[in-house]
């Protein structure tokens, strides 16, 4: 794991047994195991966060490149801006209700009847 062989681990455990004693050694080993598990979880979370931030930065860069491709100067016209409204073509809206369309239909039907 850390470049430690089995002989070195045996020596470390023997020294820990002598220093801590047989009664405290299981408690210390348990707390070290919990600390290592927590360390692994934290490093995994940090790694995941860094990867997510890198992904977000990459997507932002791609979006900026696409904006530059589309608009040339890298600035998209904002919705509701005066320049965008002045250059936008004016569209006529279709009647929303059948009553609003009725006079046009009635006029065309009377023309057909007279013809």
Backbone as CSV, one residue per row, in Angstrom:
resi,resn,N_x,N_y,N_z,CA_x,CA_y,CA_z,C_x,C_y,C_z
1,UNK,0.821,-1.191,0.000,0.000,0.000,0.000,0.869,1.260,0.000
2,UNK,1.715,1.433,0.984,2.601,2.591,1.039,4.038,2.184,0.746
3,UNK,4.219,1.080,0.088,5.558,0.573,-0.176,6.128,-0.143,1.039
4,UNK,5.248,-0.611,1.921,5.674,-1.300,3.135,5.470,-2.795,2.911
5,UNK,6.495,-3.554,3.190,6.410,-5.002,3.042,5.823,-5.653,4.280
6,UNK,5.668,-6.955,4.198,5.076,-7.690,5.320,5.983,-7.673,6.553
7,UNK,7.282,-7.667,6.365,8.203,-7.636,7.500,8.092,-6.317,8.251
8,UNK,7.992,-5.206,7.511,7.867,-3.905,8.159,6.560,-3.799,8.937
9,UNK,5.465,-4.328,8.384,4.173,-4.302,9.072,4.254,-5.108,10.367
10,UNK,4.931,-6.267,10.328,5.084,-7.098,11.514,5.869,-6.367,12.602
11,UNK,6.912,-5.652,12.223,7.714,-4.895,13.186,6.880,-3.762,13.784
12,UNK,6.101,-3.067,12.953,5.254,-1.968,13.440,4.220,-2.502,14.428
13,UNK,3.582,-3.629,14.110,2.594,-4.225,15.012,3.231,-4.677,16.327
14,UNK,4.439,-5.225,16.279,5.138,-5.651,17.485,5.475,-4.461,18.373
15,UNK,5.945,-3.364,17.776,6.253,-2.155,18.549,4.965,-1.570,19.128
16,UNK,3.887,-1.557,18.355,2.612,-1.046,18.851,2.102,-1.897,20.006
17,UNK,2.278,-3.205,19.936,1.852,-4.093,21.011,2.640,-3.820,22.286
18,UNK,3.925,-3.587,22.151,4.767,-3.304,23.321,4.421,-1.949,23.915
19,UNK,4.247,-0.924,23.054,3.993,0.439,23.539,2.582,0.562,24.117
20,UNK,1.582,0.068,23.425,0.188,0.262,23.837,-0.308,-0.818,24.798
21,UNK,0.213,-1.969,24.677,-0.265,-3.067,25.515,-1.377,-3.814,24.827
22,UNK,-1.610,-5.053,25.242,-2.611,-5.890,24.569,-4.052,-5.432,24.796
23,UNK,-4.324,-4.680,25.845,-5.704,-4.271,26.101,-6.141,-3.093,25.233
24,UNK,-5.234,-2.200,24.913,-5.596,-1.011,24.125,-5.358,-1.183,22.625
25,UNK,-4.629,-2.163,22.242,-4.292,-2.350,20.822,-5.534,-2.536,19.945
26,UNK,-6.552,-3.334,20.308,-7.741,-3.460,19.456,-8.508,-2.142,19.298
27,UNK,-8.590,-1.355,20.382,-9.288,-0.062,20.292,-8.548,0.901,19.366
28,UNK,-7.225,0.920,19.470,-6.422,1.801,18.615,-6.537,1.350,17.159
29,UNK,-6.494,0.051,16.921,-6.614,-0.462,15.550,-7.981,-0.118,14.968
30,UNK,-9.007,-0.219,15.802,-10.361,0.113,15.351,-10.464,1.589,14.986
31,UNK,-9.931,2.461,15.811,-9.991,3.901,15.524,-9.143,4.264,14.308
32,UNK,-8.017,3.584,14.125,-7.198,3.830,12.926,-7.956,3.383,11.676
33,UNK,-8.633,2.237,11.760,-9.435,1.755,10.625,-10.547,2.716,10.271
34,UNK,-11.237,3.252,11.299,-12.295,4.235,11.040,-11.732,5.504,10.424
35,UNK,-10.577,5.943,10.922,-9.954,7.160,10.385,-9.555,6.966,8.926
36,UNK,-9.007,5.797,8.603,-8.634,5.528,7.207,-9.867,5.462,6.308
37,UNK,-10.959,4.866,6.802,-12.199,4.822,6.022,-12.753,6.213,5.769
38,UNK,-12.738,7.060,6.791,-13.197,8.441,6.635,-12.304,9.207,5.660
39,UNK,-10.999,8.974,5.751,-10.064,9.623,4.829,-10.356,9.223,3.388
40,UNK,-10.634,7.958,3.161,-10.965,7.493,1.806,-12.254,8.134,1.296
41,UNK,-13.273,8.224,2.171,-14.535,8.862,1.755,-14.326,10.320,1.398
42,UNK,-13.544,11.017,2.214,-13.301,12.437,1.949,-12.537,12.619,0.648
43,UNK,-11.506,11.802,0.431,-10.742,11.943,-0.816,-11.602,11.594,-2.026
44,UNK,-12.503,10.621,-1.890,-13.411,10.287,-2.989,-14.355,11.453,-3.277
45,UNK,-14.873,12.085,-2.217,-15.754,13.239,-2.401,-15.026,14.400,-3.056
46,UNK,-13.798,14.655,-2.630,-13.011,15.740,-3.226,-12.731,15.442,-4.694
47,UNK,-12.381,14.211,-4.970,-12.105,13.813,-6.359,-13.350,13.991,-7.229
48,UNK,-14.505,13.564,-6.705,-15.759,13.696,-7.449,-16.102,15.165,-7.687
49,UNK,-15.880,16.003,-6.669,-16.163,17.430,-6.812,-15.255,18.067,-7.855
50,UNK,-13.995,17.718,-7.837,-13.056,18.263,-8.825,-13.450,17.830,-10.230
51,UNK,-13.847,16.575,-10.389,-14.268,16.095,-11.705,-15.523,16.814,-12.190
52,UNK,-16.474,17.054,-11.275,-17.698,17.767,-11.656,-17.389,19.209,-12.058
53,UNK,-16.500,19.868,-11.323,-16.128,21.238,-11.664,-15.397,21.290,-13.003
54,UNK,-14.535,20.314,-13.254,-13.831,20.265,-14.538,-14.821,20.054,-15.682
55,UNK,-15.805,19.199,-15.461,-16.839,18.959,-16.476,-17.646,20.221,-16.739
56,UNK,-18.005,20.932,-15.665,-18.772,22.168,-15.827,-17.950,23.224,-16.570
57,UNK,-16.668,23.314,-16.261,-15.806,24.276,-16.953,-15.664,23.913,-18.427
58,UNK,-15.579,22.629,-18.712,-15.468,22.180,-20.103,-16.743,22.495,-20.880
59,UNK,-17.897,22.266,-20.264,-19.162,22.575,-20.924,-19.316,24.075,-21.137
60,UNK,-18.869,24.868,-20.171,-18.934,26.317,-20.315,-18.044,26.784,-21.465
61,UNK,-16.863,26.190,-21.584,-15.963,26.546,-22.675,-16.563,26.161,-24.031
62,UNK,-17.216,24.998,-24.091,-17.855,24.578,-25.344,-19.002,25.525,-25.707
63,UNK,-19.775,25.929,-24.710,-20.884,26.846,-24.965,-20.357,28.197,-25.441
64,UNK,-19.287,28.666,-24.846,-18.696,29.939,-25.251,-18.152,29.851,-26.676
65,UNK,-17.528,28.720,-27.016,-17.025,28.531,-28.380,-18.180,28.505,-29.378
66,UNK,-19.275,27.863,-29.015,-20.437,27.819,-29.902,-21.034,29.214,-30.065
67,UNK,-21.082,29.984,-28.971,-21.583,31.360,-29.046,-20.714,32.198,-29.973
68,UNK,-19.405,32.036,-29.863,-18.495,32.795,-30.729,-18.683,32.401,-32.181
69,UNK,-18.917,31.105,-32.413,-19.148,30.641,-33.775,-20.405,31.245,-34.364
70,UNK,-21.464,31.304,-33.552,-22.744,31.795,-34.050,-22.770,33.309,-34.196
71,UNK,-22.235,34.027,-33.228,-22.381,35.474,-33.211,-21.108,36.230,-33.576
72,UNK,-20.017,35.541,-33.738,-18.794,36.179,-34.201,-18.010,36.889,-33.121
73,UNK,-18.632,37.774,-32.376,-17.887,38.535,-31.373,-17.971,37.904,-29.994
74,UNK,-18.710,36.826,-29.845,-18.800,36.144,-28.571,-19.887,36.677,-27.673
75,UNK,-20.616,37.690,-28.139,-21.688,38.258,-27.326,-23.022,37.964,-27.995
76,UNK,-23.865,37.257,-27.298,-25.182,36.942,-27.825,-26.113,38.113,-27.563
77,UNK,-26.981,38.454,-28.519,-27.942,39.523,-28.250,-28.881,39.090,-27.131
78,UNK,-29.131,39.997,-26.222,-29.985,39.671,-25.093,-31.443,39.818,-25.494
79,UNK,-32.249,38.973,-24.943,-33.669,39.013,-25.237,-34.264,40.260,-24.613
80,UNK,-35.019,41.007,-25.382,-35.618,42.236,-24.871,-34.727,43.446,-25.079
81,UNK,-33.562,43.270,-25.680,-32.671,44.403,-25.919,-33.219,45.224,-27.079
82,UNK,-33.028,46.546,-27.084,-33.560,47.391,-28.171,-33.026,46.996,-29.535
83,UNK,-31.743,46.616,-29.613,-31.190,46.238,-30.918,-31.877,44.980,-31.440
84,UNK,-32.144,44.049,-30.543,-32.765,42.794,-30.966,-34.202,43.041,-31.414
85,UNK,-34.913,43.949,-30.742,-36.294,44.229,-31.119,-36.347,44.995,-32.438
86,UNK,-35.409,45.913,-32.657,-35.423,46.704,-33.875,-35.094,45.849,-35.092
87,UNK,-34.212,44.873,-34.922,-33.813,44.081,-36.071,-34.716,42.866,-36.274
88,UNK,-35.552,42.545,-35.313,-36.422,41.378,-35.431,-37.577,41.693,-36.375
89,UNK,-37.927,40.753,-37.251,-39.056,40.985,-38.158,-40.362,40.980,-37.359
90,UNK,-41.291,41.779,-37.819,-42.574,41.881,-37.144,-43.475,40.781,-37.685
91,UNK,-44.011,39.980,-36.786,-44.881,38.882,-37.183,-46.309,39.232,-36.792
92,UNK,-47.240,38.894,-37.689,-48.646,39.140,-37.369,-49.205,37.897,-36.727
93,UNK,-49.983,38.086,-35.717,-50.534,36.954,-34.985,-51.830,36.499,-35.629
94,UNK,-52.066,35.219,-35.620,-53.312,34.657,-36.135,-54.393,34.882,-35.099
95,UNK,-55.646,34.994,-35.508,-56.731,35.196,-34.549,-56.783,34.041,-33.558
96,UNK,-56.993,34.379,-32.305,-56.973,33.367,-31.258,-58.302,32.641,-31.137
97,UNK,-59.402,33.283,-31.496,-60.712,32.656,-31.329,-61.404,32.523,-32.679
98,UNK,-62.339,31.611,-32.800,-63.074,31.469,-34.066,-63.944,32.694,-34.359
99,UNK,-64.401,33.405,-33.319,-65.222,34.596,-33.536,-64.413,35.691,-34.227
100,UNK,-63.119,35.766,-33.866,-62.270,36.781,-34.474,-62.029,36.458,-35.948
101,UNK,-62.016,35.189,-36.285,-61.799,34.792,-37.673,-63.102,34.771,-38.460
102,UNK,-64.241,34.872,-37.816,-65.545,34.758,-38.465,-65.786,35.806,-39.541
103,UNK,-65.475,37.099,-39.352,-65.741,38.058,-40.426,-65.002,37.737,-41.707
104,UNK,-63.772,37.251,-41.584,-63.018,36.911,-42.786,-63.643,35.711,-43.479
105,UNK,-64.115,34.756,-42.732,-64.728,33.570,-43.332,-66.085,33.915,-43.904
106,UNK,-66.824,34.770,-43.220,-68.141,35.153,-43.729,-67.998,35.911,-45.034
107,UNK,-67.014,36.757,-45.148,-66.805,37.516,-46.378,-66.438,36.577,-47.521
108,UNK,-65.602,35.603,-47.251,-65.219,34.683,-48.320,-66.385,33.783,-48.720
109,UNK,-67.278,33.438,-47.800,-68.431,32.601,-48.156,-69.426,33.380,-48.984
110,UNK,-69.617,34.660,-48.683,-70.562,35.446,-49.472,-70.042,35.660,-50.876
111,UNK,-68.732,35.775,-51.024,-68.153,35.932,-52.362,-68.349,34.664,-53.169
112,UNK,-68.269,33.501,-52.519,-68.438,32.242,-53.217,-69.886,32.068,-53.661
113,UNK,-70.826,32.525,-52.842,-72.241,32.393,-53.177,-72.614,33.287,-54.367
114,UNK,-72.008,34.441,-54.434,-72.341,35.363,-55.515,-71.675,34.941,-56.814
115,UNK,-70.654,34.188,-56.764,-69.931,33.816,-57.970,-70.542,32.687,-58.726
